[in-house]
Amino acid sequence: AGVKRYIMVSFITAYGEVPDDHPLRAYAIAKIAADRYLQTTDLDWTILGPGLLTLEEPTGAITVARLAPGATTGSGRTSRGNVARVIAAVLAEPASVGRVIPFYDGDTPIAQAVADVPQEYADLS
C-alpha cells in the first residue's frame, strides 16, 4: 500500500518482564513480540507506551519516562485523550521515528515531550 510511517500503541512496561500472575500476560507477551517485530521492519516506526488508561480529561501534557522496576502500571496513569494527542504529535515530529516513547500524564507539553525523547528510548531493552 506504500505506507512508510507506522505508529504502534503498546503499553508503558512493554520493555520489561511480564509477571507470571499478570492478568493480561498472554496479551502482553504478544504485544511485546509485535513491538519487537516492528523494530525490524523498514517502516518509519514509533512505539508509544502509555500508562494505565483513564477517562480523565486530557491535559495536553505528559512525562516521558519508564516506570521504575517493580512499579505498577497504575503509578503511570494516562488519559485516553492525551494518548490521541501524542499520536497526532509524533506524526508531526520527525525526531520520534525509531523511538519507543513510554509516557503518562505529566507536566511537559506533548509537542515538546515527543521532540525531546532520549536516544536510549530507541529500543525496548
NUGUDO-939896 format. One record per residue: x, y, z of N, C-alpha, C in turn; residue number from 1. Coordinates in Angstrom, 2 decimals, always signed. Layout:
residues N
PT     n.u     n.v     n.w    ca.u    ca.v    ca.w     c.u     c.v     c.w   n
PT       X       Y       Z       X       Y       Z       X       Y       Z NUM
...
//
This chain:
residues 125
PT     n.u     n.v     n.w    ca.u    ca.v    ca.w     c.u     c.v     c.w   n
PT   +0.82   -1.20   +0.00   +0.00   +0.00   +0.00   +0.86   +1.26   +0.00   1
PT   +2.17   +1.12   +0.13   +3.05   +2.28   +0.10   +3.16   +3.02   +1.42   2
PT   +2.60   +2.49   +2.47   +2.67   +3.15   +3.78   +4.10   +3.05   +4.30   3
PT   +4.64   +4.17   +4.76   +6.01   +4.19   +5.28   +6.04   +4.46   +6.79   4
PT   +5.03   +5.18   +7.31   +5.00   +5.59   +8.72   +4.06   +4.68   +9.49   5
PT   +4.50   +4.20  +10.67   +3.68   +3.31  +11.48   +3.80   +3.71  +12.94   6
PT   +2.66   +3.96  +13.56   +2.61   +4.28  +14.99   +1.96   +3.09  +15.70   7
PT   +2.67   +2.47  +16.60   +2.16   +1.35  +17.39   +1.83   +1.85  +18.78   8
PT   +0.61   +1.59  +19.24   +0.27   +1.91  +20.63   +0.43   +0.62  +21.42   9
PT   +1.38   +0.64  +22.33   +1.70   -0.52  +23.15   +1.29   -0.22  +24.59  10
PT   +2.18   -0.45  +25.54   +1.90   -0.12  +26.94   +3.21   +0.22  +27.63  11
PT   +3.13   +0.92  +28.74   +4.30   +1.56  +29.35   +5.38   +0.58  +29.79  12
PT   +5.05   -0.63  +30.16   +6.08   -1.56  +30.62   +6.41   -2.63  +29.58  13
PT   +6.19   -2.33  +28.30   +6.44   -3.31  +27.23   +7.92   -3.66  +27.11  14
PT   +8.81   -2.88  +27.70  +10.24   -3.14  +27.61  +10.72   -4.10  +28.70  15
PT   +9.85   -4.44  +29.65  +10.29   -5.25  +30.78   +9.71   -6.66  +30.76  16
PT   +9.82   -7.30  +31.89   +9.30   -8.66  +32.05   +7.81   -8.60  +32.39  17
PT   +7.08   -9.61  +31.98   +5.66   -9.71  +32.31   +5.53  -10.76  +33.41  18
PT   +5.07  -10.36  +34.60   +4.96  -11.31  +35.70   +4.03  -12.48  +35.33  19
PT   +4.31  -13.64  +35.87   +3.50  -14.83  +35.61   +2.04  -14.64  +36.00  20
PT   +1.79  -13.84  +37.03   +0.42  -13.66  +37.51   -0.28  -12.45  +36.90  21
PT   +0.33  -11.81  +35.91   -0.29  -10.65  +35.27   -1.58  -11.08  +34.60  22
PT   -2.70  -10.38  +34.84   -3.99  -10.82  +34.28   -4.03  -10.80  +32.75  23
PT   -3.18  -10.01  +32.13   -3.15   -9.95  +30.67   -1.83  -10.47  +30.11  24
PT   -1.25  -11.44  +30.80   +0.08  -11.94  +30.43   +0.18  -12.37  +28.96  25
PT   -0.74  -13.18  +28.49   -0.67  -13.65  +27.09   -0.75  -12.48  +26.13  26
PT   -1.66  -11.54  +26.39   -1.77  -10.35  +25.54   -0.49   -9.54  +25.59  27
PT   +0.05   -9.34  +26.77   +1.26   -8.54  +26.93   +2.44   -9.15  +26.18  28
PT   +2.60  -10.46  +26.28   +3.69  -11.13  +25.58   +3.52  -10.99  +24.06  29
PT   +2.29  -11.15  +23.58   +2.03  -10.98  +22.14   +2.30   -9.54  +21.70  30
PT   +1.93   -8.60  +22.53   +2.13   -7.18  +22.19   +3.63   -6.87  +22.13  31
PT   +4.39   -7.37  +23.07   +5.84   -7.16  +23.08   +6.46   -7.77  +21.82  32
PT   +6.02   -8.96  +21.44   +6.53   -9.60  +20.22   +6.22   -8.75  +18.99  33
PT   +5.02   -8.19  +18.94   +4.65   -7.32  +17.81   +5.52   -6.05  +17.79  34
PT   +5.76   -5.48  +18.95   +6.62   -4.29  +19.04   +8.03   -4.60  +18.55  35
PT   +8.57   -5.71  +19.00   +9.93   -6.10  +18.59  +10.00   -6.38  +17.09  36
PT   +8.96   -7.01  +16.55   +8.94   -7.26  +15.10   +8.92   -5.93  +14.33  37
PT   +8.10   -5.00  +14.78   +8.01   -3.71  +14.10   +9.38   -3.04  +14.01  38
PT  +10.18   -3.17  +15.05  +11.51   -2.58  +15.05  +12.42   -3.16  +13.98  39
PT  +12.13   -4.33  +13.48  +12.99   -4.96  +12.46  +12.57   -4.63  +11.04  40
PT  +11.49   -3.88  +10.88  +10.98   -3.56   +9.55  +11.65   -2.31   +8.98  41
PT  +11.36   -2.03   +7.73  +11.86   -0.82   +7.08  +10.93   +0.37   +7.27  42
PT   +9.89   +0.21   +8.06   +8.95   +1.30   +8.29   +9.56   +2.37   +9.18  43
PT   +9.07   +3.58   +9.05   +9.41   +4.67   +9.97   +8.48   +4.53  +11.17  44
PT   +8.91   +3.76  +12.15   +8.04   +3.40  +13.26   +8.27   +4.26  +14.48  45
PT   +7.23   +4.35  +15.29   +7.29   +4.89  +16.64   +6.40   +3.99  +17.49  46
PT   +6.89   +3.59  +18.64   +6.10   +2.76  +19.55   +5.76   +3.60  +20.77  47
PT   +4.48   +3.76  +21.03   +4.01   +4.54  +22.17   +3.66   +3.61  +23.31  48
PT   +4.09   +3.99  +24.50   +3.83   +3.18  +25.69   +3.11   +3.97  +26.75  49
PT   +1.80   +4.20  +26.57   +1.08   +4.93  +27.61   +0.92   +4.09  +28.87  50
PT   +0.74   +4.78  +29.97   +0.47   +4.10  +31.23   -0.98   +3.65  +31.29  51
PT   -1.43   +3.29  +32.46   -2.80   +2.83  +32.67   -3.78   +3.86  +32.14  52
PT   -4.62   +3.44  +31.21   -5.54   +4.37  +30.55   -6.69   +4.76  +31.47  53
PT   -7.02   +6.05  +31.40   -8.12   +6.59  +32.21   -9.09   +7.36  +31.30  54
PT  -10.21   +7.71  +31.87  -11.20   +8.55  +31.19  -11.09  +10.01  +31.62  55
PT  -10.01  +10.34  +32.32   -9.80  +11.72  +32.75   -9.69  +12.65  +31.54  56
PT   -9.98  +13.90  +31.74   -9.84  +14.89  +30.67   -8.36  +15.01  +30.29  57
PT   -8.06  +15.13  +29.00   -6.67  +15.29  +28.59   -6.13  +16.64  +29.05  58
PT   -4.88  +16.64  +29.44   -4.24  +17.86  +29.92   -3.35  +18.51  +28.87  59
PT   -2.98  +17.72  +27.84   -2.05  +18.23  +26.84   -0.61  +18.20  +27.30  60
PT   -0.37  +17.54  +28.44   +0.99  +17.46  +28.98   +1.25  +16.04  +29.47  61
PT   +2.50  +15.59  +29.26   +2.89  +14.23  +29.66   +4.28  +14.24  +30.28  62
PT   +4.64  +13.13  +30.86   +6.01  +12.86  +31.28   +6.49  +11.67  +30.49  63
PT   +7.62  +11.80  +29.80   +8.23  +10.69  +29.08   +9.22  +10.04  +30.03  64
PT   +8.90   +8.82  +30.44   +9.76   +8.11  +31.38   +9.32   +6.66  +31.48  65
PT  +10.27   +5.80  +31.74   +9.96   +4.42  +32.05   +9.64   +4.33  +33.53  66
PT   +8.78   +3.40  +33.88   +8.48   +3.20  +35.29   +9.65   +2.49  +35.96  67
PT   +9.85   +2.78  +37.21  +10.92   +2.13  +37.97  +10.64   +0.64  +38.08  68
PT  +11.68   -0.18  +38.13  +11.47   -1.62  +38.30  +10.58   -1.90  +39.50  69
PT   +9.61   -2.77  +39.32   +8.70   -3.12  +40.39   +7.50   -2.21  +40.51  70
PT   +7.50   -1.07  +39.82   +6.36   -0.16  +39.87   +5.19   -0.78  +39.12  71
PT   +4.00   -0.49  +39.57   +2.82   -0.98  +38.88   +2.43   +0.00  +37.80  72
PT   +1.75   -0.50  +36.77   +1.32   +0.40  +35.70   +0.35   +1.45  +36.21  73
PT   -0.29   +1.19  +37.34   -1.21   +2.16  +37.93   -0.52   +3.43  +38.40  74
PT   +0.80   +3.38  +38.58   +1.51   +4.58  +39.02   +1.80   +5.51  +37.86  75
PT   +1.49   +5.11  +36.64   +1.66   +5.96  +35.47   +0.34   +6.08  +34.72  76
PT   -0.58   +6.83  +35.26   -1.92   +6.94  +34.67   -1.89   +7.89  +33.48  77
PT   -2.66   +7.54  +32.43   -2.64   +8.30  +31.19   -4.05   +8.45  +30.65  78
PT   -4.48   +9.68  +30.41   -5.81   +9.88  +29.84   -5.82   +9.44  +28.38  79
PT   -6.92   +8.84  +27.96   -7.05   +8.41  +26.57   -6.91   +9.60  +25.62  80
PT   -7.40  +10.75  +26.05   -7.28  +11.96  +25.22   -5.84  +12.36  +25.01  81
PT   -5.00  +12.20  +26.05   -3.58  +12.50  +25.87   -2.92  +11.50  +24.94  82
PT   -3.35  +10.24  +24.95   -2.81   +9.26  +24.02   -3.10   +9.71  +22.59  83
PT   -4.32  +10.12  +22.32   -4.68  +10.60  +20.98   -3.83  +11.80  +20.59  84
PT   -3.60  +12.70  +21.53   -2.77  +13.89  +21.23   -1.32  +13.51  +20.97  85
PT   -0.81  +12.50  +21.68   +0.56  +12.05  +21.44   +0.66  +11.42  +20.05  86
PT   -0.32  +10.64  +19.65   -0.32  +10.06  +18.30   -0.22  +11.17  +17.26  87
PT   -1.03  +12.19  +17.39   -1.00  +13.31  +16.44   +0.36  +14.02  +16.48  88
PT   +0.91  +14.19  +17.66   +2.18  +14.90  +17.79   +3.34  +14.13  +17.15  89
PT   +3.38  +12.81  +17.32   +4.50  +12.05  +16.75   +4.41  +12.03  +15.23  90
PT   +3.21  +12.11  +14.68   +3.08  +12.17  +13.22   +3.70  +13.44  +12.66  91
PT   +3.72  +14.49  +13.47   +4.28  +15.77  +13.04   +5.73  +15.96  +13.47  92
PT   +6.31  +14.99  +14.17   +7.66  +15.15  +14.73   +8.62  +14.10  +14.16  93
PT   +9.46  +14.48  +13.19  +10.40  +13.53  +12.59  +11.35  +12.88  +13.61  94
PT  +11.68  +13.58  +14.69  +12.60  +13.03  +15.69  +12.00  +11.85  +16.44  95
PT  +10.70  +11.63  +16.30  +10.08  +10.50  +17.01  +10.24   +9.18  +16.27  96
PT  +10.70   +9.22  +15.02  +10.89   +7.99  +14.26  +11.98   +7.15  +14.91  97
PT  +11.72   +5.87  +15.06  +12.70   +4.96  +15.67  +12.80   +5.10  +17.17  98
PT  +11.76   +5.61  +17.79  +11.77   +5.79  +19.24  +10.65   +4.99  +19.88  99
PT  +10.91   +4.53  +21.08   +9.90   +3.96  +21.95   +9.62   +5.05  +22.98 100
PT   +8.38   +5.44  +23.11   +8.04   +6.57  +23.98   +7.12   +6.11  +25.10 101
PT   +7.70   +5.77  +26.27   +6.87   +5.45  +27.43   +6.43   +6.77  +28.08 102
PT   +5.16   +6.87  +28.40   +4.70   +8.16  +28.94   +3.45   +7.98  +29.81 103
PT   +3.20   +9.02  +30.58   +1.99   +9.11  +31.39   +1.70  +10.59  +31.58 104
PT   +0.51  +10.90  +32.06   +0.12  +12.30  +32.25   +1.15  +12.99  +33.14 105
PT   +1.56  +14.18  +32.73   +2.60  +14.89  +33.47   +2.56  +16.37  +33.24 106
PT   +3.75  +16.99  +33.17   +3.86  +18.44  +33.14   +4.44  +19.03  +31.87 107
PT   +4.97  +18.21  +30.96   +5.63  +18.72  +29.76   +4.64  +18.75  +28.60 108
PT   +4.50  +19.89  +27.93   +3.61  +19.94  +26.78   +3.95  +18.82  +25.79 109
PT   +2.92  +18.18  +25.23   +3.12  +16.98  +24.41   +4.07  +17.21  +23.26 110
PT   +3.93  +18.29  +22.51   +4.82  +18.53  +21.36   +6.28  +18.60  +21.81 111
PT   +6.55  +19.25  +22.92   +7.91  +19.34  +23.44   +8.40  +17.97  +23.90 112
PT   +7.54  +17.22  +24.58   +7.94  +15.91  +25.12   +8.31  +14.94  +24.00 113
PT   +7.54  +14.91  +22.91   +7.86  +13.96  +21.84   +9.05  +14.42  +21.00 114
PT   +9.35  +15.70  +21.02  +10.53  +16.21  +20.30  +11.82  +15.91  +21.06 115
PT  +11.72  +15.71  +22.38  +12.89  +15.54  +23.22  +13.06  +14.13  +23.78 116
PT  +12.54  +13.11  +23.11  +12.65  +11.74  +23.61  +14.12  +11.31  +23.58 117
PT  +14.63  +10.82  +24.70  +16.05  +10.44  +24.76  +16.41   +9.31  +23.79 118
PT  +17.64   +9.36  +23.29  +18.14   +8.33  +22.38  +18.06   +6.93  +22.98 119
PT  +18.23   +6.82  +24.29  +18.20   +5.49  +24.91  +16.84   +4.82  +24.79 120
PT  +15.82   +5.58  +24.38  +14.49   +5.01  +24.18  +14.31   +4.53  +22.74 121
PT  +15.38   +4.28  +22.04  +15.31   +3.80  +20.65  +15.08   +2.30  +20.60 122
PT  +15.04   +1.65  +21.74  +14.78   +0.20  +21.72  +13.92   -0.18  +22.92 123
PT  +13.61   -1.45  +23.00  +12.74   -1.94  +24.08  +13.51   -2.59  +25.20 124
PT  +14.82   -2.41  +25.25  +15.59   -3.07  +26.31  +15.57   -2.27  +27.59 125
//
